[in-house]
Amino acid sequence: MDTFEEAYANYLKLLAKLDKTDDISEKNLLFRQLAQLLCDLEQGLKSKRTLGGGREEVAYWL
């Protein structure tokens, strides 16, 4: 998994592309990529918490 900064930079990049394109098929693809990225980040948070990590540790994991 990427660091939080890398994942967030990727999120912003995809979001900017989504905003710039008028092509519906490209918008659909970008939206799916954004949704998957957010899902992966959420899963990372959940798995870290189940391993006994507290909020302090989670902030550094992503």
N, C-alpha and C positions, 0 to 999 in steps of 0.2 A: 504494500500500500504506500502511496505517496505520503509525504509529510502534509500537514494541514495547509501550509503555505502553497505547496505545489498543487494540491487539490483545489484550493480556493482560486489560485491563478487560472487553472484550467476551467473552473466553473465560470469565472468572469470572461474568459476568452470565448467560451461557447455561448454565453449569454449575449456578448457583443455581436457575434456572428448571427445569432437568432434575430437580433434587433435590426441588423443591416440587410438581411436577405428578404426578397419578396417571393422567392420560389417556395411554394407550399410543400413540395416533397423534401426540400432541404430543411425547412422549418420543422417538419415532422421528425426528421432524422436528428436534428440538433436537440429537439425537445426530448426525444428518447434518450439521447446521450446525457443530457442534464439530469433526467430522472434517474438513470442508472448510477450516475456519479453520486447523487444525493443518497440513493439507496445503499451504495457501498460505504459511504461515510457513516450512515446510520448503523449499519451492521458492524462496522468497526467499533463504534461507540458501545453498542450492546455487548459485543464479545469482550471488550475490555472490562466492562462493568461486571460481567459474570466471572471474570478471572480474579475478582477481588479488588480491582482498581477503583479508587475513589475519584471524585471529580478533579482533584488536583493532578492525578496521573493522566486522566483522560485529556486534559488540556495539552499535554506534551506528546501524547500518542499519535494524534492525527498529524 
